[in-house]
Amino acid sequence: MLSRVADSIYWMTRYIERAENIARFINVNLNLSLDMASDVSGAWQPLVMTTGDYDVFEKGYGANYSKENVIQFLALDHKYGNSIISCVAAARENARSVREIISSGMWEQINRSYLMLKDAAKNDLAIKAPHRFFKGITALSHMFTGLLHATMSQGEAFHFALLGQLLERADKTSRILDVKYFMLLPKPENVNSPYDVIQWGAVLKSTSGFETYRKQFHRIVPKQVCNFLIFDPNFPRSVRCCLISAQCALHKITGTQRGTVSNPAEKSIGRLCADLDYSDIDDVMSAGMHEYLDDLQTKINQVGIDIRETFFKIPDNQMEQTSVQVQ
Amino acid sequence: MKFSNYSPAEYYDELFHKDGTVRDGARKLIDTIESLPEDALLIKQQSAETSLLQLGNTFNVYGSEEGTEKILPFDIIPRIIEDREWQQIEKGLQQRIHALNLFLEDIYHDKKIIKDKVIPEDLIMSCAAYRKQMEGFTPPKGIWCHVTGTDLIRDTDGKFYVLEDNLRCPSGVSYVLENRQVLKRTFPEVFASSRIRAVDEYPHKLLATLENLLPATASNPKIGVLTPGRYNSAYFEHSFLAQQMGIELVEGQDLVVSNDRLYMRTTKGLSPIDVLYRRIDDDFIDPKVFRSDSMLGVPGIMSAYFKGRVAMANAPGTGVADDKAVYAYVPKIISYYLGEDPILPNVPTYVCWDDKDRAHVLDNLDKFVVKAANESGGYGMMIGPHADKAEREEFARRIKANPRTYIAQPTISLSQVPTVIGDHFEGRHVDLRPYVLYGEDIYVLPGGLTRVALRKGSLVVNSSQGGGTKDSWVLNDTF
């Protein structure tokens, strides 16, 4: 398929997944702030901190990290490139440029989602009924993923779609864990307090992993939760599970077997999956949770860079070579 | 909503006779609308608009901010064309396109029509769309204009006239297909009981037209639609057509020429492509041959084209046949090449380049519509009877400065169709753009795009000037 098309499909699903994860972030904070009414003053700042875009925030809103400001910024701010509405708009632009490749159902779903968000930006729904609003975003994203699986032929385009979605999801799960650390670090006395259990429960809920975790491990133990969200081979939002599926999608695209390597993208994702296969939560703890997650995110980024170099860009010198081969 | 207060007034009405009785072909539709409960039609109109918006069939306004993306205004009352009228239109268009194609082949080769003094040499050579690079070249199978959209209007006398030809990259056919989808949902009862000719075969016919350009030996050929990209106002159409035909939608950046062969950049390296339905203008196709500053096209593609290694529809250089000054000569072109009288008449046209014509135009500016020969989209025109003194003086100045670039036509009272305006019907002026494909034979899509001037009294139907669209029904008596 066309490199440009592959690029657009990959980013279309990445952006939808990103929008969903922002909604998840916000939703978990909404729940938390209700449970911890006495300690809400700094509850919204960490959300902006984990995006890394606090300078953008402060340019527009000053240092006032109120719930309203943070929700407006993360959900509906057109000027902020990583807000939900900007992500959905970007997904829609990508979808528009590959409309002839994706199913019309997928296009219509993205288009409807965008129109709905534009309306919401006008009528303040995100502030007035935030729970409903952010649940709605998650549902829109799920419907999109459902359409992807139910209506799109499982060829190359489909696997690029999965690749974008799964890499984004792996990255965001690691960031959700990081938020928790950001919130806890200043207060070591809270470790293992009921407060802590509530917070770890919220982290699990924001990844839809609460029920699965409970069934497997019953008691909420911070280390076990981290283990689950990073290493669990079966939970669809754990970092490892996402990356293994992404690796499968990548090999479906190139047609090579897992375990063999034909390009830099396969190499970097293969190495990352092997890392995850052969390390455990104790390794994470000894490296330091935040440091480990930071390193993980850098490696996921590298996979993204290698995918771009391998599939989306064809350098001019390689072009001449390939064309000689084709003839 | 009822038609009891609707009057066709002094214009030709597509659905009603002058005395207010319903034309035969429209009876079923009018009866259906009359039988609807109060407000039902408005609900139908709104749901049609919503469904177009949700389908995302919007067009971008150049240079516009987010939020100004809009659907082409759509009115649910169709225009109806009866079988016997359509047969004339079809024959007339086939004749016209046949002759224009012979004309294009001739002026890029022997120029017999000039030598025989049927059309002045200066007029052709000064045409902005004339491409010297095409001289001596014959496109595959001798076909230049594979896709044409010819604009027709109907005057007060009920006769169809050709208003202009569009042989470069005529757009709008996607709206014909989408409008039909919406109308089938809006008036299913009328479709079920009328013989409305289907338009859905267009993508199939277009694909066949493109396949016709392939050498018979081509195995597993690749065909693509070449678009300037998603910021182009017709991008929706480009992507829609590629999707409907199941072929690649490519941009200039996706393509590269190597050893006179055209390739697409794919995830697995370069892959050859054989035919392009190009939707970018001549000027931008190849910076090595035409405008060197173009980023939209593909360097070297013309060289591959001249060597017959890639085919293009339409051929570069076809624009010379839709220059508005050349238009005035089309009846002569038809008689010259085919020895026939034109079936579809032109609107009488004065070419300002001609001294006598110009003098007449300048003396009667208040009666004429003046148009720039190389403009389209309703730009660069003046409607004499509606223009004020200053505007007329301005156009007089422009005509004297550049006589070659202006033509003038009498104002024609375009026919009208009842249109939903607020909570009632009003007549609005329409034109008709049927689409013609030149492949193994010349095919005319039954129907076409009806553009409607939504502003009261306006004669300008262009979408860039606030026009909308309607579905066009061609009735079929023969089955």
Contacts between the chains, C-beta under 8 A, distances in Angstrom:
chain1	res1	chain2	res2	distance
A	1	B	266	5.8
A	1	B	267	5.7
A	2	B	248	6.7
A	2	B	250	6.7
A	2	B	254	5.2
A	2	B	264	5.8
A	2	B	265	6.6
A	2	B	266	5.6
A	2	B	267	7.8
A	3	B	254	7.3
A	3	B	265	4.8
A	3	B	266	6.1
A	3	B	267	5.6
A	4	B	251	6.8
A	4	B	253	6.6
A	4	B	254	5.3
A	4	B	265	7.4
A	6	B	267	4.9
A	78	B	66	7.1
A	89	B	66	7.4
A	93	B	230	7.0
A	96	B	56	7.3
A	96	B	230	5.5
A	96	B	235	7.5
A	96	B	239	7.5
A	97	B	229	7.7
A	97	B	230	4.8
A	97	B	239	7.8
A	99	B	239	4.5
A	99	B	240	7.6
A	99	B	243	6.4
A	100	B	239	5.0
A	100	B	240	7.6
A	100	B	242	4.3
A	100	B	243	3.5
A	100	B	249	5.0
A	104	B	55	8.0
A	107	B	56	6.4
A	108	B	54	6.2
A	108	B	55	6.5
A	108	B	56	7.0
A	111	B	54	6.5
A	111	B	55	7.5
A	111	B	56	4.1
A	112	B	54	5.8
A	115	B	53	7.1
A	115	B	54	7.2
A	118	B	67	7.8
A	156	B	267	6.8
A	160	B	267	8.0
A	253	B	267	7.1
A	311	B	267	4.4
A	312	B	267	7.8
A	314	B	265	5.0
A	314	B	269	7.1
A	314	B	270	7.5
A	318	B	269	7.9
A	319	B	256	6.0
A	319	B	258	7.0
A	319	B	265	7.6
A	319	B	270	6.3
A	320	B	258	6.5
A	322	B	269	4.1
A	322	B	270	4.7
A	323	B	256	7.8
A	323	B	258	3.9
A	323	B	259	6.8
A	323	B	261	7.4
A	323	B	263	6.1
A	323	B	270	5.1
A	325	B	269	7.6
A	326	B	263	7.2
A	326	B	269	7.3
A	326	B	270	5.7
A	326	B	271	7.3
A	326	B	272	6.6
A	327	B	259	6.8
A	327	B	261	7.3
